[in-house]
């Protein structure tokens, strides 16, 4: 683990691992390397007895722009072609389940996880932080469950895990509008625990909390997380299975093509419900 990774870097010191998103897509967008490497990285960290807490952050100006649509065209492309038959739908379903499992690997990690978010955290970025135990943000952080604006039902974790983090009304407002919210709003609704002046301060706070956790008896820490997770595992798993089936059935649409085309052309989309 380390130099061969394309999507993250990993540093371990004093029982704390810092995982940093590095792309390679713009804004640390989540391309093929991210989905392949993330579960491997977290499995290895979770199996390392020297690692007692994990901090996750992003490199550069942003945490993550979310799914790298350009790099993941082979996933959505067949579903955008229109009239998708059983084979492309089945292949999409299988790919989606694999992507879901990449985020679930983070949620299932026995080692406590802390996010430090700065800049944009969009779509898949929100899916990712919803799988972590604790979330901090810098004052410039902005969040968006933006899938609805692309004619996509968020399907790799946000709609399964955010109900355990946010009140129902706040979650529905974010998911149904696709609106952007700033760090102050994110803290008010409980999406993040605390907001700090800048990215450096947010990361320092995440490291400090990780150090506090690492100083506690590791087996007991794992036990606390295991007991807390037990209350949500079945509900999250059922939600992920349902949305994978739903999107495999209903995702192909003229609106999907329009939403993604409008994004690339940087214009408002015109949805027709087709």
C-alpha positions as CSV (number, residue, x, y, z in Angstrom):
1,X,0.0,0.0,0.0
2,X,1.3,3.5,-0.8
3,X,3.2,4.4,-4.0
4,X,1.1,2.1,-6.2
5,X,-2.1,3.9,-5.3
6,X,-3.7,6.3,-7.8
7,X,-6.6,7.7,-5.8
8,X,-5.3,8.1,-2.3
9,X,-2.2,8.5,-0.2
10,X,-1.8,6.9,3.2
11,X,0.3,8.1,6.1
12,X,0.5,6.3,9.5
13,X,2.0,7.8,12.6
14,X,1.3,7.3,16.4
15,X,-1.6,4.9,15.8
16,X,-3.4,7.3,13.4
17,X,-3.7,6.8,9.6
18,X,-4.4,9.8,7.4
19,X,-6.0,8.9,4.1
20,X,-6.0,11.7,1.5
21,X,-8.0,11.7,-1.7
22,X,-5.8,12.7,-4.6
23,X,-8.0,12.1,-7.7
24,X,-6.6,11.6,-10.3
25,X,-9.7,13.3,-11.6
26,X,-10.2,17.1,-11.1
27,X,-11.4,17.9,-7.6
28,X,-10.5,14.4,-6.4
29,X,-13.3,13.1,-8.5
30,X,-14.1,9.4,-8.0
31,X,-13.0,7.4,-11.0
32,X,-12.2,3.7,-11.5
33,X,-9.1,3.8,-9.3
34,X,-11.0,5.2,-6.3
35,X,-13.7,2.5,-6.4
36,X,-11.2,-0.2,-6.8
37,X,-8.6,1.0,-4.2
38,X,-10.8,2.4,-1.4
39,X,-12.0,-1.0,0.0
40,X,-8.5,-2.4,-0.2
41,X,-7.0,0.5,1.6
42,X,-9.6,0.4,4.4
43,X,-9.4,-3.4,4.8
44,X,-5.6,-3.2,5.2
45,X,-5.8,-0.3,7.7
46,X,-8.5,-2.1,9.6
47,X,-6.4,-5.2,9.8
48,X,-3.3,-3.3,11.1
49,X,-3.3,-3.4,14.9
50,X,-1.0,-0.4,15.0
51,X,-3.8,1.8,13.4
52,X,-6.4,2.8,16.0
53,X,-8.1,5.7,14.2
54,X,-8.4,6.9,10.5
55,X,-8.7,10.4,9.3
56,X,-10.0,11.0,5.7
57,X,-9.5,14.3,3.9
58,X,-8.9,15.6,0.4
59,X,-5.9,17.1,-1.4
60,X,-5.9,20.5,-3.0
61,X,-8.8,23.0,-2.7
62,X,-11.7,20.4,-2.4
63,X,-12.6,17.3,-0.6
64,X,-14.3,15.7,-3.7
65,X,-16.4,16.6,-6.7
66,X,-18.0,13.2,-6.4
67,X,-18.4,10.6,-9.2
68,X,-16.0,11.2,-12.1
69,X,-18.7,11.0,-14.8
70,X,-16.2,11.3,-17.7
71,X,-14.0,8.5,-16.4
72,X,-17.0,6.3,-15.4
73,X,-18.7,6.6,-18.8
74,X,-18.7,2.9,-19.3
75,X,-20.9,2.5,-16.3
76,X,-23.6,5.0,-17.2
77,X,-23.2,5.0,-21.0
78,X,-25.2,1.9,-21.9
79,X,-28.0,3.1,-19.6
80,X,-28.1,6.5,-21.4
81,X,-28.3,4.9,-24.8
82,X,-32.1,4.4,-24.5
83,X,-34.1,1.2,-24.6
84,X,-31.6,-0.5,-22.3
85,X,-32.4,-4.2,-22.4
86,X,-31.7,-6.9,-19.7
87,X,-28.0,-7.3,-20.3
88,X,-27.0,-3.6,-19.9
89,X,-29.3,-3.3,-16.9
90,X,-27.9,-6.4,-15.3
91,X,-24.3,-5.2,-15.9
92,X,-25.2,-1.8,-14.4
93,X,-26.7,-3.5,-11.4
94,X,-23.6,-5.6,-10.8
95,X,-21.3,-2.5,-11.2
96,X,-23.5,-0.5,-8.9
97,X,-23.4,-3.2,-6.2
98,X,-19.6,-3.2,-6.4
99,X,-19.5,0.6,-6.0
100,X,-21.8,0.4,-3.1
101,X,-19.5,-2.1,-1.5
102,X,-16.6,0.2,-1.8
103,X,-18.3,2.8,0.4
104,X,-19.7,0.0,2.7
105,X,-16.1,-1.1,3.3
106,X,-15.5,2.3,4.9
107,X,-18.7,2.1,7.0
108,X,-17.9,-1.5,8.1
109,X,-14.3,-0.6,9.1
110,X,-13.9,-1.6,12.8
111,X,-11.4,1.3,13.2
112,X,-13.1,4.7,14.0
113,X,-13.1,7.1,11.0
114,X,-13.1,10.9,11.0
115,X,-13.7,13.1,7.9
116,X,-12.1,16.5,7.5
117,X,-13.9,18.3,4.6
118,X,-12.9,21.5,2.9
119,X,-14.1,23.0,-0.3
120,X,-16.7,21.1,-2.3
121,X,-18.1,17.8,-1.1
122,X,-20.6,16.8,-3.9
123,X,-22.7,13.7,-4.6
124,X,-20.3,10.7,-4.1
125,X,-18.4,12.8,-1.6
126,X,-21.5,13.0,0.6
127,X,-22.0,9.2,0.1
128,X,-18.5,8.8,1.4
129,X,-18.6,11.0,4.5
130,X,-22.0,9.6,5.5
131,X,-20.1,6.3,5.9
132,X,-17.7,7.8,8.5
133,X,-18.2,8.1,12.2
134,X,-17.3,11.7,12.7
135,X,-17.3,14.7,10.3
136,X,-15.5,18.0,10.7
137,X,-15.5,20.8,8.1
138,X,-13.6,24.0,7.3
139,X,-15.6,27.3,6.9
140,X,-15.3,27.1,3.1
141,X,-16.8,23.7,2.9
142,X,-19.9,23.2,0.7
143,X,-22.1,20.2,0.4
144,X,-24.6,18.9,-2.2
145,X,-26.6,15.7,-2.6
146,X,-26.7,16.7,-6.3
147,X,-27.7,13.5,-8.0
148,X,-31.3,14.6,-8.5
149,X,-30.0,17.4,-10.8
150,X,-28.5,14.7,-13.1
151,X,-31.8,12.6,-13.0
152,X,-30.2,10.0,-10.8
153,X,-31.4,8.6,-7.5
154,X,-28.4,8.7,-5.2
155,X,-27.4,5.1,-5.0
156,X,-24.1,4.4,-3.2
157,X,-25.0,5.3,0.4
158,X,-26.4,8.8,1.0
159,X,-30.0,7.9,1.0
160,X,-29.3,4.8,3.1
161,X,-27.0,6.4,5.7
162,X,-28.0,10.1,5.9
163,X,-31.4,9.1,7.6
164,X,-29.2,8.0,10.5
165,X,-27.5,11.3,10.6
166,X,-30.0,14.0,9.7
167,X,-33.6,14.6,10.6
168,X,-36.1,13.5,7.9
169,X,-37.1,17.0,6.7
170,X,-33.5,18.2,6.3
171,X,-32.5,15.1,4.4
172,X,-35.5,15.3,2.1
173,X,-34.8,19.0,1.4
174,X,-31.2,18.2,0.4
175,X,-32.0,15.1,-1.7
176,X,-35.1,16.5,-3.5
177,X,-33.7,19.9,-4.3
178,X,-30.0,19.0,-4.9
179,X,-29.2,22.4,-3.4
180,X,-25.8,23.5,-2.1
181,X,-25.4,24.2,1.6
182,X,-22.4,25.9,3.3
183,X,-20.6,24.7,6.4
184,X,-22.7,26.7,8.8
185,X,-25.9,25.1,7.5
186,X,-24.2,21.7,7.5
187,X,-23.3,22.1,11.2
188,X,-26.8,23.4,12.1
189,X,-28.5,20.3,10.6
190,X,-26.0,17.9,12.0
191,X,-24.2,16.8,8.9
192,X,-20.9,17.9,10.5
193,X,-19.9,18.0,14.1
194,X,-18.0,21.2,14.1
195,X,-16.7,23.9,11.7
196,X,-13.2,25.3,11.7
197,X,-11.6,28.4,10.2
198,X,-9.8,26.6,7.4
199,X,-8.8,23.3,6.0
200,X,-5.6,23.2,8.2
201,X,-7.6,23.8,11.4
202,X,-10.2,21.2,10.4
203,X,-7.6,18.6,9.7
204,X,-5.8,19.4,13.0
205,X,-9.1,18.9,14.9
206,X,-9.6,15.6,13.1
207,X,-6.1,14.5,14.0
208,X,-6.6,15.5,17.6
209,X,-9.8,13.6,17.9
210,X,-8.2,10.6,16.3
211,X,-5.4,10.8,18.8
212,X,-7.9,10.9,21.7
213,X,-9.6,7.8,20.3
214,X,-6.2,6.0,19.8
215,X,-5.3,6.6,23.4
216,X,-8.3,4.5,24.5
217,X,-8.3,0.7,24.8
218,X,-8.5,-0.5,21.2
219,X,-10.7,-3.6,21.7
220,X,-13.2,-1.5,23.7
221,X,-13.3,1.2,21.0
222,X,-14.0,-1.5,18.4
223,X,-16.7,-2.9,20.7
224,X,-18.4,0.5,21.0
225,X,-18.4,1.0,17.3
226,X,-19.7,-2.6,16.7
227,X,-22.6,-2.1,19.1
228,X,-23.5,1.2,17.6
229,X,-23.3,-0.2,14.0
230,X,-25.5,-3.2,14.8
231,X,-28.5,-0.8,15.1
232,X,-28.1,0.3,11.5
233,X,-26.5,-2.5,9.5
234,X,-29.7,-4.2,8.4
235,X,-31.6,-1.0,7.5
236,X,-28.7,0.3,5.4
237,X,-28.2,-3.0,3.6
238,X,-31.9,-3.2,2.7
239,X,-31.9,0.4,1.4
240,X,-28.8,-0.2,-0.7
241,X,-30.3,-3.4,-2.2
242,X,-33.5,-1.6,-3.0
243,X,-32.0,1.5,-4.6
244,X,-29.7,-0.8,-6.8
245,X,-32.7,-2.6,-8.1
246,X,-34.7,0.7,-8.5
247,X,-32.0,2.4,-10.5
248,X,-31.4,-0.6,-12.6
249,X,-35.0,-0.6,-13.6
250,X,-35.7,3.1,-13.9
251,X,-32.5,5.0,-14.4
252,X,-32.4,4.9,-18.3
253,X,-34.3,8.0,-19.4
254,X,-34.2,11.1,-21.6
255,X,-33.8,13.1,-18.5
256,X,-30.7,11.2,-17.5
257,X,-29.1,12.1,-20.9
258,X,-30.3,15.7,-20.6
259,X,-29.0,16.0,-17.0
260,X,-25.5,14.8,-17.8
261,X,-25.3,16.7,-21.1
262,X,-26.4,19.9,-19.4
263,X,-23.7,19.4,-16.7
264,X,-21.0,19.0,-19.3
265,X,-22.3,22.0,-21.3
266,X,-22.6,24.1,-18.1
267,X,-26.2,25.0,-18.8
268,X,-29.5,24.6,-16.9
269,X,-31.2,21.2,-17.7
270,X,-34.7,21.0,-19.2
271,X,-36.3,17.9,-17.7
272,X,-39.5,16.5,-19.3
273,X,-40.2,13.5,-17.2
274,X,-39.3,11.1,-20.0
